[in-house]
Amino acid sequence: VQLQASGGGLVQAGGSLRLSCAGFGLTFSYRAVGWFRQAPGKDREFVAAISGGTDYTGYADAVKGRSTISRDNTKNTVYLLMNNLKPEDTAVYYCAAGGYRSIWPNLRDIKSANYRGQGTQVTVSS
């Protein structure tokens, strides 16, 4: 099983990025999949997650209204579109997946994730 995060990069404040999390060896469609981030010197924090099956979503207050999480079951991929990026969004972003029929609140804590991927760096310049 592998979760592969990609799409990070260097962007100016106010810009947008779309992160992708591709799953290999597991099916995302009936699992909650979420994004977390860790900035230098800070704890890893929840960003957003999408439930398995129903596609209900949840967001951290810091990104609510600026971000959209979505999934493409045909590609077994979950996306995080982030708009109006701010320097404080600079972090390594990780994706994680829950168990079968998990829902997004299950992934508010990455410790509850069944699978975790490597991160992708997002740097927002001011």
Phi, psi and chi 1 to 4 in degrees:
 res  aa     phi    psi   chi1   chi2   chi3   chi4
   1 VAL       -  136.3  172.6      -      -      -
   2 GLN  -147.3  135.9 -175.4  179.5    6.1      -
   3 LEU  -112.3  125.1  -84.7   63.3      -      -
   4 GLN  -116.0  111.5 -168.7  170.6   69.2      -
   5 ALA   -92.7  140.8      -      -      -      -
   6 SER  -153.2  172.4   61.3      -      -      -
   7 GLY   104.8   -5.0      -      -      -      -
   8 GLY   -70.5  173.9      -      -      -      -
   9 GLY   167.0 -169.1      -      -      -      -
  10 LEU  -101.8  126.8  174.4   63.5      -      -
  11 VAL  -141.1  150.7   62.8      -      -      -
  12 GLN   -78.6  153.7  -72.4 -172.0  -28.7      -
  13 ALA   -54.6  136.6      -      -      -      -
  14 GLY    94.2  -12.4      -      -      -      -
  15 GLY   -82.7 -175.3      -      -      -      -
  16 SER  -131.2  153.7  -60.9      -      -      -
  17 LEU  -142.8  149.2  -80.8  175.7      -      -
  18 ARG  -119.7  115.9 -170.5 -179.4   75.9  160.5
  19 LEU   -90.6  147.6  -54.2 -176.9      -      -
  20 SER  -123.4  142.8  -59.8      -      -      -
  21 CYS  -128.0  108.9  176.2      -      -      -
  22 ALA  -100.3  135.3      -      -      -      -
  23 GLY  -102.8  137.6      -      -      -      -
  24 PHE  -129.6  126.7  -58.9   92.5      -      -
  25 GLY    88.3    2.6      -      -      -      -
  26 LEU  -151.7  157.3   78.0  168.6      -      -
  27 THR  -103.8  126.6  -58.7      -      -      -
  28 PHE   -77.7  -25.0  -83.7  173.7      -      -
  29 SER   -57.6  -31.6   57.2      -      -      -
  30 TYR  -110.2   21.1  -74.7   98.4      -      -
  31 ARG  -124.7  147.7  -59.8  175.6 -175.6  -87.4
  32 ALA   -72.2  138.5      -      -      -      -
  33 VAL  -129.4  135.0  179.4      -      -      -
  34 GLY  -136.4  166.7      -      -      -      -
  35 TRP  -118.8  141.9  -72.8   93.5      -      -
  36 PHE  -132.3  163.3  -59.9   80.2      -      -
  37 ARG  -143.9  153.9   67.0 -173.6 -177.2 -175.4
  38 GLN  -138.1  116.4 -172.8  165.4   18.6      -
  39 ALA   -90.2  157.5      -      -      -      -
  40 PRO   -55.6  130.0  -25.8   34.8      -      -
  41 GLY    76.5    5.1      -      -      -      -
  42 LYS  -120.9  162.1  -64.8 -172.3  177.2 -178.7
  43 ASP   -74.8  156.5  -67.8  -26.3      -      -
  44 ARG   -67.6  138.0 -167.3  170.0  -59.8 -171.4
  45 GLU  -131.2  152.7   63.0  177.5    2.0      -
  46 PHE   -69.2  140.6  170.0   78.8      -      -
  47 VAL  -115.3  -56.0  176.6      -      -      -
  48 ALA  -164.7  157.9      -      -      -      -
  49 ALA  -153.8  157.4      -      -      -      -
  50 ILE  -129.0  136.4 -175.1  166.5      -      -
  51 SER   -73.2  156.7  -69.8      -      -      -
  52 GLY   -76.4  142.2      -      -      -      -
  53 GLY    79.3  -63.0      -      -      -      -
  54 THR   -83.7  -22.3   63.4      -      -      -
  55 ASP    66.1   23.6  -75.6   -6.2      -      -
  56 TYR   -67.4  149.2  -70.2  137.8      -      -
  57 THR  -128.0  158.4   58.3      -      -      -
  58 GLY  -142.5  148.2      -      -      -      -
  59 TYR  -134.9  150.9  -61.0   89.1      -      -
  60 ALA   -72.5  150.4      -      -      -      -
  61 ASP   -58.2  -32.2  -71.6  -17.3      -      -
  62 ALA   -65.7  -23.0      -      -      -      -
  63 VAL  -119.5   -5.0  -57.3      -      -      -
  64 LYS   -60.4  134.2 -166.5  175.8  -64.8 -178.0
  65 GLY    88.6  -15.2      -      -      -      -
  66 ARG  -115.3   -9.2  -59.1 -171.3  -68.4  123.7
  67 SER  -130.8  151.1  -60.7      -      -      -
  68 THR  -137.0  125.0  -57.5      -      -      -
  69 ILE  -102.3  138.8 -172.0  169.4      -      -
  70 SER  -150.3  168.6   60.4      -      -      -
  71 ARG  -135.0  151.4   67.7  164.6   82.6 -124.2
  72 ASP  -123.1  102.0 -176.9  -20.3      -      -
  73 ASN   -66.5  -26.8  -69.7  -25.9      -      -
  74 THR   -68.2  -25.2   64.6      -      -      -
  75 LYS  -107.1    0.7  -63.5 -179.2  178.8  179.0
  76 ASN    49.9   49.2 -153.5   37.8      -      -
  77 THR  -136.5  141.0  -61.6      -      -      -
  78 VAL  -115.1  139.1  169.0      -      -      -
  79 TYR  -116.0  150.7  -56.4   99.2      -      -
  80 LEU  -129.1  109.1  179.4   67.0      -      -
  81 LEU   -93.4  123.5  173.2   63.8      -      -
  82 MET  -118.7  123.7  -62.8 -172.1  -64.0      -
  83 ASN  -111.5  165.0  -62.1  -45.1      -      -
  84 ASN    47.6   51.5 -169.8   23.4      -      -
  85 LEU   -64.6  146.0  -77.6  161.4      -      -
  86 LYS  -120.8  156.4  -55.1  174.9 -178.0 -179.5
  87 PRO   -54.1  -31.6  -29.6   37.4      -      -
  88 GLU   -73.2   -5.2   50.9  -96.8   42.3      -
  89 ASP   -82.9   -6.9  -67.2  -42.4      -      -
  90 THR   -61.9  123.9  -65.2      -      -      -
  91 ALA  -177.7  170.7      -      -      -      -
  92 VAL   -90.3  127.5  177.7      -      -      -
  93 TYR  -103.0  132.1  -75.8   70.9      -      -
  94 TYR  -120.7  148.8  -57.9   86.1      -      -
  95 CYS  -112.5  156.9   61.4      -      -      -
  96 ALA  -149.9  155.2      -      -      -      -
  97 ALA  -128.5  146.0      -      -      -      -
  98 GLY   -93.8 -170.8      -      -      -      -
  99 GLY   -79.2  179.1      -      -      -      -
 100 TYR   -61.3  131.1 -176.6   67.2      -      -
 101 ARG    66.0   23.7  -66.5 -169.6  179.6  -82.3
 102 SER   -75.6  156.6   50.6      -      -      -
 103 ILE  -118.3  164.7   56.1  175.4      -      -
 104 TRP   -61.6  -35.4   78.8  -98.5      -      -
 105 PRO   -60.7  -24.0  -26.4   37.3      -      -
 106 ASN   -62.6  -22.9  -62.0  143.9      -      -
 107 LEU  -103.7   17.4  -79.2 -175.8      -      -
 108 ARG   -66.8  -24.6  -70.5 -165.4   68.0   89.0
 109 ASP  -117.1  119.0 -176.0  -11.2      -      -
 110 ILE   -62.0  -21.0 -164.2  171.6      -      -
 111 LYS   -64.8  -21.3  -64.7  177.5 -178.1  177.3
 112 SER   -88.1   -3.3   63.3      -      -      -
 113 ALA   -71.7  142.8      -      -      -      -
 114 ASN   -82.1  -31.1  -69.8   45.7      -      -
 115 TYR  -138.1  142.7  -53.0   99.8      -      -
 116 ARG  -132.9  145.6  -52.0  175.9 -168.0  179.9
 117 GLY  -107.6  173.0      -      -      -      -
 118 GLN   -77.2  162.9  -67.1 -176.1  -33.9      -
 119 GLY   -92.0  169.5      -      -      -      -
 120 THR  -130.7  133.7 -175.9      -      -      -
 121 GLN   -81.5  130.9  175.5   71.1   47.1      -
 122 VAL  -118.0  123.5  171.8      -      -      -
 123 THR  -124.4  123.4  -56.7      -      -      -
 124 VAL  -113.4  118.8 -176.6      -      -      -
 125 SER   -93.0  147.9   62.3      -      -      -
 126 SER   -90.0      -   56.7      -      -      -
